[in-house]
């Protein structure tokens, strides 16, 4: 199961899907961070945003 997920993540479509999922999770964490004012949730949102950007860049610049 994890091998299939890993193979899927290495494709253009996989990077795009993971980017969208991370962006949606980031949106949720930002809302949570605004409500609570907790820096931990801001940090989690920041890491998810970085991951989403990285996945979108990989999806765009991938040669396959």
C-alpha positions as CSV (number, residue, x, y, z in Angstrom):
1,X,0.0,0.0,0.0
2,X,2.7,2.5,1.0
3,X,4.8,1.5,-2.1
4,X,1.8,2.3,-4.4
5,X,1.4,5.6,-2.6
6,X,5.1,6.4,-3.0
7,X,5.0,5.6,-6.7
8,X,1.9,7.7,-7.2
9,X,3.5,10.6,-5.3
10,X,6.5,10.6,-7.7
11,X,4.2,11.4,-10.7
12,X,3.0,14.8,-11.8
13,X,-0.5,14.0,-10.9
14,X,0.6,12.7,-7.5
15,X,2.5,15.9,-6.7
16,X,-0.5,18.0,-7.7
17,X,-2.9,15.9,-5.5
18,X,-0.6,16.0,-2.5
19,X,-0.2,19.8,-3.0
20,X,-3.9,20.3,-3.0
21,X,-4.3,18.2,0.1
22,X,-1.6,20.0,1.9
23,X,-3.0,23.4,0.9
24,X,-6.4,22.3,2.2
25,X,-4.9,21.2,5.5
26,X,-2.9,24.5,5.7
27,X,-6.2,26.4,5.3
28,X,-7.6,24.5,8.2
29,X,-4.6,25.0,10.4
30,X,-4.6,28.8,9.7
31,X,-8.2,29.0,10.7
32,X,-7.4,27.0,13.9
33,X,-4.4,29.2,14.6
34,X,-6.4,32.4,14.2
35,X,-9.1,31.1,16.6
36,X,-6.6,30.0,19.3
37,X,-3.7,32.3,18.7
38,X,-1.4,29.3,19.2
39,X,2.1,29.5,17.6
40,X,2.2,25.7,17.2
41,X,-0.7,25.8,14.7
42,X,0.9,28.7,12.8
43,X,4.1,26.6,12.5
44,X,2.1,23.6,11.3
45,X,0.3,25.8,8.7
46,X,3.7,27.2,7.6
47,X,5.2,23.7,7.1
48,X,2.1,22.6,5.2
49,X,2.3,25.6,3.0
50,X,6.0,24.9,2.2
51,X,5.1,21.3,1.4
52,X,2.3,22.4,-0.9
53,X,4.5,24.8,-2.7
54,X,7.2,22.2,-3.1
55,X,4.7,19.7,-4.5
56,X,3.3,22.2,-7.0
57,X,6.8,23.1,-8.1
58,X,7.6,19.4,-8.6
59,X,4.4,18.9,-10.5
60,X,5.2,21.8,-12.9
61,X,8.9,21.1,-13.4
62,X,8.7,17.3,-13.6
63,X,9.8,16.0,-17.0
64,X,7.5,13.0,-17.2
